[in-house]
């Protein structure tokens, strides 16, 4: 049995497996994010999960200099990006591997890997982005 529930459970299960899966309406082909049981565009309830490459561009970013919950594993400061996934336009948060603290550029190409972070309930998968 999965430890994830709700309409986004396949997303988290796939990340734990090292893959990126995103929901798409089978009827009208609209990408659905955040995940839902029904398409907001055509109201069909036939959602399929499509494996996507971990390729994206920087939509926006921020550098954080202070700790907050679930960041204990990150070296300060750390950079978070909202990355727009190639071929579907869905935007996902992730950690930017940024050892030199070079400001990312909006539109810059990224490639991702799946990592994890500690939570009070164990490990949670996360996307780590690197510049291409």
C-alpha positions in Angstrom: 0.0 0.0 0.0 1.2 3.5 -0.9 2.0 6.0 1.8 0.7 8.7 -0.4 -3.0 9.5 -1.0 -5.1 12.0 -2.9 -5.1 12.9 -6.5 -1.4 13.6 -6.6 -0.3 10.2 -5.1 0.9 8.9 -8.5 3.2 12.0 -8.8 4.9 11.2 -5.4 5.0 7.4 -6.0 6.8 8.0 -9.4 9.3 10.4 -7.8 10.1 7.8 -5.2 10.7 5.5 -8.2 13.0 8.0 -9.8 10.5 9.1 -12.5 8.4 12.2 -13.2 4.8 11.4 -14.0 2.2 14.2 -14.7 -1.5 14.0 -15.1 -3.2 14.7 -18.5 -6.9 14.5 -19.5 -7.4 11.5 -21.8 -10.4 13.2 -23.4 -9.1 16.7 -24.3 -5.4 16.3 -23.7 -5.2 19.2 -21.2 -2.4 18.9 -18.6 -3.8 19.0 -15.1 -1.9 20.6 -12.3 -2.3 20.6 -9.4 -3.5 17.0 -9.9 -7.2 16.4 -9.7 -9.6 13.5 -10.2 -11.4 15.4 -13.0 -10.3 17.7 -15.8 -11.1 21.4 -15.2 -11.3 22.1 -18.9 -13.8 19.4 -20.1 -14.9 17.8 -16.8 -13.9 14.3 -18.0 -12.8 12.0 -15.2 -10.4 9.9 -17.3 -7.0 11.2 -16.1 -3.9 9.4 -17.4 -0.4 9.8 -15.9 2.3 10.4 -18.5 6.0 9.9 -17.8 7.9 13.1 -18.7 11.6 13.8 -19.0 13.1 15.9 -16.2 13.7 18.9 -18.5 12.5 22.4 -17.8 13.3 26.1 -17.8 13.6 28.5 -15.0 10.2 30.3 -14.5 11.3 32.1 -11.3 13.7 31.5 -8.4 14.7 32.6 -4.9 17.7 32.3 -2.7 17.0 31.5 0.9 19.4 32.4 3.7 17.5 31.2 6.7 16.2 27.8 7.9 12.6 26.8 7.9 10.8 23.5 8.1 12.1 20.6 5.9 15.3 22.5 4.9 17.6 20.9 7.4 19.4 18.9 4.7 20.2 22.0 2.6 23.4 24.0 2.9 22.7 27.7 3.4 22.0 29.7 1.4 20.1 27.5 -1.0 18.3 28.3 -4.3 14.8 27.2 -5.1 13.4 27.3 -8.6 9.9 27.2 -10.0 10.7 25.2 -13.1 8.4 25.0 -16.2 8.4 21.4 -17.4 9.2 21.1 -21.1 6.4 20.0 -23.4 3.5 20.6 -21.0 4.0 23.9 -19.2 3.4 22.5 -15.7 5.5 24.3 -13.1 7.1 22.5 -10.2 9.3 23.6 -7.3 12.7 22.2 -6.8 16.1 22.8 -5.4 18.8 24.2 -7.7 22.2 22.7 -7.4 24.0 26.0 -7.1 27.4 25.6 -5.4 28.8 28.8 -6.9 25.7 30.9 -6.0 25.3 32.2 -9.6 21.9 33.8 -10.1 19.8 31.7 -12.5 18.3 33.4 -15.6 14.6 33.3 -16.4 14.2 30.8 -19.3 17.5 29.0 -18.5 17.4 25.3 -19.4 17.5 22.8 -16.6 17.7 19.1 -16.2 16.6 17.3 -13.1 17.4 14.4 -10.8 15.3 12.9 -8.0 16.6 13.3 -4.5 15.0 13.3 -1.1 14.7 15.4 2.1 14.0 14.5 5.7 10.5 15.1 7.1 9.1 14.2 10.5 7.5 11.2 8.9 10.7 10.0 7.0 12.0 10.8 3.6 10.2 12.8 0.9 11.2 12.8 -2.7 12.3 16.1 -4.2 13.5 17.3 -7.6 17.0 18.7 -7.8 17.6 20.9 -10.8 20.9 21.6 -12.6 21.7 24.0 -15.3 22.2 22.5 -18.8 
